[in-house]
Amino acid sequence: MKKETHVLERPPEDAAADWTIPQDWSAYTAEEHATWDKLFARQAKLLPGRASAAYLKGLEALRLSESGIPNFEELSERLMQLTGWQVVAVPGLVPDDVFFDHMANRRFVAGNFIRRPDQLDYIQEPDVFHDVFGHVPMLADPVFADYLEAYGRGGMRALELGALKQLGRLYWYTVEFGLIEEAEGLRIYGSGIVSSSAESVFALDSDSPNRIRFDMQRVMRTDYRIDDFQQNYFVIPSFEALLRETVETDFAPLYAEILAQPDIPIAAILPGDGVITRGTQAYAEGKG
Ligand SMILES: [Fe+2]
């Protein structure tokens, strides 16, 4: 995930100028590898029939498995052959321009730490399971790989245009929490969902959240929650359509239009929405 909190101003002493650090794979303990294996086994059982074909194909192509935390160098070699992307370690959250620059140059920044055994179901900061199991299989898909690079370039532009929050929502509702409509039905591809056992089920099966057809402008105006299951999921028709729209959109006038309009509250449904599921919001309200 990508949040705006706790960002350092300059790279810590052990990091390079581009904020990368060695993964230090040999330093992982047996317990840490076992945490990966446990999480992997749980998700691998859940995801067939739930995750998008592209995600499952990537998982297989990269040979991610139940044999410990992947070594980023080996993983990057495989990924490089497939789509020209690499995985690099960074010390937690990095400044926006650093994040976008890596992405625009096909380097995916990942945390190298793994959650503690008592945090299997929930962590606040993205760990190596979220970043690698959640994100990296999608980077093995050529179309999604191009989308993320385009997003990185778009990030630079959004920084200049003062629209970081709006662009961040696009990331949130696609890369982190996106759904796609496939021939067999809705499937998950967002990393925040595929790396969470509870949300892998909730996002597709629960009556509570809204499921709405993706609309770039609508998404960029919509608030989201970072502390619990999403109250909205946006459904893309295909990765090709998402890439095409991202590459073809002229963002300066789009941002000007969006910034002149109010934000859309989290669970609201608007008259023009392509509603697939009108959620009861019972889960979110039950928590309130
Ligand atoms: Fe993420």
Boltz pocket constraint, residues with backbone or C-beta under 6 A from the ligand:
constraints:
  - pocket:
      binder: B
      contacts: [[A, 1], [A, 2], [A, 126], [A, 130], [A, 131], [A, 134], [A, 135], [A, 176], [A, 191], [A, 192]]
      max_distance: 6.0
